[in-house]
Amino acid sequence: MKVDISAYLVLGRENTEGRPVEKIVEDAVKAGFTCIQIRSKEESALELIEDCRKTAEVIAKLGKSDSVVLVVDDRLDVVLAAREQGIKVDGIHVGQKDIPVSVCRKYLGKDSVIGLSAPTKDLIDYVKNYDVSEIDYFGAGPVHETATKPDCGMDENGRVITKTFEELSELAKASPIPVVVGGGVKLKDIQPLKETGVGGFFVVSAVAGAENPYEAAKELVDAWGN
């Protein structure tokens, strides 16, 4: 499946201010979001599978099953179990400490979408030299410190290493595959991000925590499109 990472929403139940995950996803997809990642460190496997089911149903109801990608963060077991139940989950996103990409590809097959979070440290060298034959895109960041993932991009001394737009421009040029960038991204960041040449932006709270998720998502998509 071809993956469009231009507008990428990451969420789990802990991010939605008590609202159903699938309702936030529906608003985001209606607004033009192209990729959904179910991510939760608090939900059980059964809860994650249920979120996948309801999210896939919403995407199908909107006629977007062939264009909006649904992936799960980290949990290969959840992806496989969901697929076993007939749920259309398109792939997985893994980090540096998660299940190896080669294992994910073996179990999910050649047509699945696999994303990989690139390390914050030595980022440019990493993407230049990584064998990208088994992945579809890189995730990178953070642009700002973020409460959603407070350990994102920490150095060995516990300091958060944020990425400048100049560094992200260099990253976009260096990477042989598309890069989606996030980490505290707000509306004001979208235009400068677009100008770096990266493939897209990802957000969590900017949409999932917004008072009006549809309006927030639409503003972000429109800003990226301009």
KANOR-V952197 format. One record per residue. N is the residue number from 1. RES is the residue in three letters. SS is DSSP state (h for helix, s for strand, l for the rest). Layout:
N;RES;SS + N;RES;SS
This chain:
1;MET;l + 2;LYS;l + 3;VAL;l + 4;ASP;l + 5;ILE;l + 6;SER;l + 7;ALA;s + 8;TYR;s + 9;LEU;s + 10;VAL;s + 11;LEU;s + 12;GLY;l + 13;ARG;h + 14;GLU;h + 15;ASN;h + 16;THR;l + 17;GLU;l + 18;GLY;l + 19;ARG;l + 20;PRO;l + 21;VAL;h + 22;GLU;h + 23;LYS;h + 24;ILE;h + 25;VAL;h + 26;GLU;h + 27;ASP;h + 28;ALA;h + 29;VAL;h + 30;LYS;h + 31;ALA;h + 32;GLY;l + 33;PHE;l + 34;THR;l + 35;CYS;s + 36;ILE;s + 37;GLN;s + 38;ILE;s + 39;ARG;l + 40;SER;l + 41;LYS;l + 42;GLU;l + 43;GLU;l + 44;SER;l + 45;ALA;h + 46;LEU;h + 47;GLU;h + 48;LEU;h + 49;ILE;h + 50;GLU;h + 51;ASP;h + 52;CYS;h + 53;ARG;h + 54;LYS;h + 55;THR;h + 56;ALA;h + 57;GLU;h + 58;VAL;h + 59;ILE;h + 60;ALA;h + 61;LYS;h + 62;LEU;l + 63;GLY;l + 64;LYS;l + 65;SER;l + 66;ASP;l + 67;SER;l + 68;VAL;l + 69;VAL;s + 70;LEU;s + 71;VAL;s + 72;VAL;s + 73;ASP;s + 74;ASP;l + 75;ARG;l + 76;LEU;h + 77;ASP;h + 78;VAL;h + 79;VAL;h + 80;LEU;h + 81;ALA;h + 82;ALA;h + 83;ARG;h + 84;GLU;h + 85;GLN;l + 86;GLY;l + 87;ILE;l + 88;LYS;l + 89;VAL;l + 90;ASP;l + 91;GLY;s + 92;ILE;s + 93;HIS;s + 94;VAL;s + 95;GLY;l + 96;GLN;l + 97;LYS;l + 98;ASP;l + 99;ILE;l + 100;PRO;l + 101;VAL;h + 102;SER;h + 103;VAL;h + 104;CYS;h + 105;ARG;h + 106;LYS;h + 107;TYR;h + 108;LEU;h + 109;GLY;l + 110;LYS;l + 111;ASP;l + 112;SER;l + 113;VAL;s + 114;ILE;s + 115;GLY;s + 116;LEU;s + 117;SER;s + 118;ALA;l + 119;PRO;l + 120;THR;l + 121;LYS;l + 122;ASP;l + 123;LEU;h + 124;ILE;h + 125;ASP;h + 126;TYR;h + 127;VAL;h + 128;LYS;h + 129;ASN;h + 130;TYR;l + 131;ASP;l + 132;VAL;h + 133;SER;h + 134;GLU;h + 135;ILE;l + 136;ASP;l + 137;TYR;s + 138;PHE;s + 139;GLY;s + 140;ALA;s + 141;GLY;s + 142;PRO;l + 143;VAL;l + 144;HIS;l + 145;GLU;l + 146;THR;l + 147;ALA;h + 148;THR;h + 149;LYS;h + 150;PRO;l + 151;ASP;l + 152;CYS;l + 153;GLY;l + 154;MET;s + 155;ASP;l + 156;GLU;l + 157;ASN;l + 158;GLY;l + 159;ARG;l + 160;VAL;s + 161;ILE;l + 162;THR;l + 163;LYS;l + 164;THR;l + 165;PHE;h + 166;GLU;h + 167;GLU;h + 168;LEU;h + 169;SER;h + 170;GLU;h + 171;LEU;h + 172;ALA;h + 173;LYS;h + 174;ALA;h + 175;SER;l + 176;PRO;l + 177;ILE;l + 178;PRO;s + 179;VAL;s + 180;VAL;s + 181;VAL;s + 182;GLY;s + 183;GLY;l + 184;GLY;l + 185;VAL;l + 186;LYS;l + 187;LEU;h + 188;LYS;h + 189;ASP;h + 190;ILE;h + 191;GLN;h + 192;PRO;h + 193;LEU;h + 194;LYS;h + 195;GLU;h + 196;THR;h + 197;GLY;l + 198;VAL;l + 199;GLY;l + 200;GLY;s + 201;PHE;s + 202;PHE;s + 203;VAL;s + 204;VAL;l + 205;SER;h + 206;ALA;h + 207;VAL;h + 208;ALA;h + 209;GLY;l + 210;ALA;l + 211;GLU;l + 212;ASN;l + 213;PRO;h + 214;TYR;h + 215;GLU;h + 216;ALA;h + 217;ALA;h + 218;LYS;h + 219;GLU;h + 220;LEU;h + 221;VAL;h + 222;ASP;h + 223;ALA;h + 224;TRP;h + 225;GLY;h + 226;ASN;l
